[in-house]
Amino acid sequence: MSPDAGRLEARDEAEALEALHALGCTDGLPVVVPTPERVDRLVLATVLDPDLVLGSMGPALGACTVEKLATAAVMAGCTPEHMPVVLAAALAILDPAFDLTEMQATTHCTAPLLLVNGPARYECGGIASGYGALGPGHRANASIGRALRLAMINIGGGRAGVSDMALLGHPGKYTFCLAEAEEESPFEGFHVSRGYDPDVSTVTVIGTEAPHSVLAVTDADNPGSCDRLLDILAGAFANTATNNAAIGGGAAVVILNPEHADALAAVGHTRSSVAKAIHERAMRDPEGPTSLLQHPSRHCFDTPDDILVWVAGGPGLYSVVLPTWSAGPHKNRAITKPVAVGQACEIPGAA
């Protein structure tokens, strides 16, 4: 096996896979060997030049070309129809406001969470939004999220204990992608709240911790139960174990299951009013250690706009919150990019 113009040679795929593991090019799981034919097939799906540089990916500041991104997508198991979302997600984390270099290097357990809205949910491989959407069994979710991680490893140089200094990490650093359940939601799509038309596809990326489960019972005969739900959601952020409370500022995510979303809508709440209510309630405790810097009691978030309210999952007792790092020059901004769907194509006979 020898490098040749940036490529490796091997007698067979088994040897190639072992070489990729040995070189630290995988996430620890087996990958699809990125042969030139496989990479070309995914490059073609982007309708972009393979040498086009999308940006510098930190902390190594590697040039993220279309070909390199397609290589990561092949390794992750992506098909051509997944590529528009992979491309948009890469552009999101390459946006300077995402603070990728700092996020990759922090000791905090943060990983890019991808949320897909619009027609891309169906046109890009059927990205799951319901039961177990952040769990196993969903090819598009797993492959798209994994492609971004492999790019962050091999282009951005984010390797555990070397440049990725997360003390423990979390499983979302393998893959962390889902769609919003727009048809089950009483609210407009999240992308509409960001200024996009409903028929435009987008991907929103934000670095978060793993999901924190929130249990709440809602009762249609007791409107006050929705206030209790909002109190519980806010309390999950305001406890002093989260960076949103300890450091303050930044952004964070609430994923309401459809049943909780319907209950809130039934008493007049909108997506924005839910965010406003959580913002008002998410206060640092004035009686306890309110922050790492011992600030007086204040809001955990600067504005309601910093609380991203999504709808996904199956109906029932549990919604989730996802606190964030709240650090870096831009304090964990969420970045939304449009997805250009309908362009994927294949080279006939490609394998």
N, C-alpha and C positions, 0 to 999 in steps of 0.2 A: 504494500500500500504506500503510495507516495503522492504528495501534493503536486498538482500541475495547474498553474494559472488559477489558483484558488479552489481547485477541485481535488477530490480524493479519488483514488482508484482502489478497487477491491475485487477479489475473485468472484464473490457472490454477495447476495444481500445479507446473509447471516454475518459474514465478515465485516461488511459495511456498517451494519447496526452496532456491532461490538466496538468498532472504531469510533463511531459517533459517541457512544457511551464513554469510552476511554478519553476522548478529547473534551468531555464536559459539555457537549453540544445538545444534550437532551435534558428533559425535566426529571429524569430518573425512570420514566416509563418507556417502553419500546416506542419507536417512531417509524413512520413510513420513510424509507430511504429516498432522499430527494434526487432522483436521477434527472439528467438534463431534460428528458422528454416530459417527465411529470411536472417539473418546474415551468417549462415552456407553456404547458397546457394552462396553468393557473395565471401566468403572466398574460397570456392571450385574453383571459377572462376580464382583465382590468382595462383592456384597450389602451394601455399606456406603454411607453417605451421601457424596456427592461432596465435600462441604465438611468432612468429618471430618478433623481434624488428627492425623496419626500421630506427629508430633514435629518438632523443629527439626533441620535438616540443615546441618551445618557444612561449611566455615568461614563461609559467609555467613549461617548460621542462618535460612535460608528455611523457612517453614512447609510441611512436606510433607503436603499434603492428598491424599486418595484421587484426586481429579481430576487433580492435578498428576502423581502417580505414574502414573496411567493414560495421561496424555499422553506421558510418557517411554516407556511400554511400547508405545504405538502407534508412536512414532517408531522404536523398536527392531525393529519387525516382529512383536510378540507377538500371539497369538490369545487369545481369552477363557480357554482352558484353561491358558494359562501364568500367568495372573494370581495364583492362589493362592501360587505360589512367589515371584513378584515381590513380592507383599505381605509374605510372611514374611521375605524377604531384606531388604526395606526396614526392617522392624521390628527386625531383628537389628542392622543398622548404626546405627539410631537409638538403640539401647540405650547408655546412657552408658558402659558398660564397654568398648564397642568403640573408643572414642577416635577417632571419625570426624574431628572437626575437626583434631586433631593429625596423623592419618594422611594426610588430604588435603593438609596444608600442608608435610609433611616433604620433605626433599631426597632421602630414601631411595626406592628403586624398589619400592614396595609397592602392592598392589591387592587388593580383596576377592575371595577365592576362595569360591565357593559349592559346597557338597556337599549333594546331595539324597538322602534316605533314605525308605524306606517306599513305599506305593502311589503316591505322587505321581510316582515315577519313570516310571510308565506312564500315569497318569491326567492328567498335566499336559503332554501332548504328546510323550511318549517321550523322556525325557532320557537321553542316551547315557552308558554307563559302560565300554565296551570299547575296541576299537582306535580310536585317535585321538580319544578323548573330549574332550580339550582342544584339538583342532584343528578345521579347517573341515569343513563338510558336515553338521552336526547342527543343525537349525533351532531346536529348543527350547533347547539349550545356548547357542547364539549369541544368540538373542533375549532370553532371560531375563537372562543376564549383561550384555548390552548395555543393557537397560532400567535396571538398577541404575546403570550408569555414566552414562547420560544424565540420570538423576535427580540424581546427584552433581554433574554439570556445571550443570544448569539450576535445580535447587532449592538444592543445596549450594554452588554458586558455585565449584566446583573447576576452574579454568581454568589451563592450563599457562603457567607463567612469571608468573602474576598472583597466584594463591592456591594453586595446585597447584605446588609448587616442586621436584618430583622432577627431579633433574639430568638424567636420561635417560628414566626410566620403563621400562616393558616392555609387550609386546603384550597381556598380561592386563588392561591398563587399557582395552582395547576390550571384551572379554568374557572371563569366567573362571568357567565353570560346568560341573559334571559330576555324574553320579549315582554312588553306590557300587555296585559289582558284587556285590550281596548273594548272588545265586544261585551265583556262582563263588567266593565267599569261604568259607574254612573256619571263619571266626569269625562271631559274631552281628553284626547290623548295627551300624554305628557309633552310631546313635541309641539302640540298646539299651544300649550302654555309658554313655550319657548319662542313663539312667533312663527312657527311653520304651518303651512296648510295641512289639513288632515291627510291628503293623498300624497304628501311628501314623506319619504322614508328618512329616518335619522338613527344615529347611534349616539347615546350619551354615555360618557365615561367619567367615572369619579373613583378615586382611591378610597377604599373603605376597609374596615375590619370585617370579620365573618358576621353573619346574621345573628342578632340577639333576639331570641323568641320572646314575644309579648303575648300573654294570655289575657283575654278580656271577654266577658259575656255581655252581649247587647240584647236588649229587650224592646221590641216595638211598642209595648205598652208602658215603657218607662223611658221617656226621652232623656232623663238624667243619666242613663247608662252610657250614653255617648260622651257625656262630659267625663265620666269615669274613664272611658277608653282613651280620651285625649290626655287625661292626667297620667295614665299609665305610660302612654307613648312618650310624653314629655319627661316623665321620671326616669325612663330608661336612658335618656341622654344626660339628665341632670345629676345622676349619681357621680360621686367624685372619682370613680374608677375610670371614667371615659376622658379622653383628651378634649372632647367638646366642652366638658365641664372644667377640667383641670387647667387647660390652657385657654380655652374660650375661642370664639370666632370660628372660622372655617365653615364647612358645609357638612351635611349629613343626609342620610336617606331613610325614608319611611316607606315600607312596602306593605300596603293594606291588602288583606285578602278581600275578595269580592263581597263577602258577607259584611265585614266591617265597613267597607266603603259604602255599601248600600244603606247601612244603618245611619251613617253620618250624613249621607245625601238626603235621607228621609226627613231629617230634622233641619234641613236647609243648608247644610255645608257644601261648599265647593272645594276644589283642590286648593285654591289659594286661601280659603278661610280655615281649612285644616292646618295648613302651614302656619298661618297667623296665630291660631289657637295654641299650637305646640310651642311656637316662639314665645308667646306670653307666659306659658306655664313652665318652660324649661329654664329654671333659675338655679343658680348656685346656692347652696344651703348657707344662710347667714350664720347658722349656729355651729357649723363644722368647718373642717379644712376645705375652704371653698376653691382653692386652686393651688397649683404648685408654687405660685408666687404669693399666695395668701391675699388675693384681691378680695375686696368686699363683695357682697352678694350682687350679682348682675345676671343679665341674660347669657345663656350659653352660646347663642347665635346673634350675630350683628343685626340681621334682618330676617323676616320670614322667607325671603327669596333664597336664603341659604339652606332651607329645608326642602329637599326634593321628595315630593309625595307621588308614589307610583302605586299601581294596582296590579297584583299578580298572585298566583297561587290558587289553591283550592279554597272553597268556602269553609268556615269553621271558626274555632276559638282563637287561632293564632295568626297574628301578623308579626312583622319583624322590623326592627330598626337596625341600621348599620352606621355606627359612629365612625368618625374619621380621625386622621392624624392631626388636622388643624394647624399644621406648621408649613414650612417652606415659604418662599417669597410671596406666593399668592394664596396661602392658607387653604389648600385643598379645593381648588375650583372644579366644578363640573363643566366639562366641555362637550358641546353637542355639535356634530357634523352631519351633513346630509349624506345619504347613501344613494349612489347612482345604480338603480336596479335595472334589470332587463338587458344587461350587456354581456352576461356570461355566455361563453361558447366553448366548444371543444374542437381539438384537432382530430379529424377522423382517424380512427385506428390507434390513437394514443393510449398508452397504458400507464 
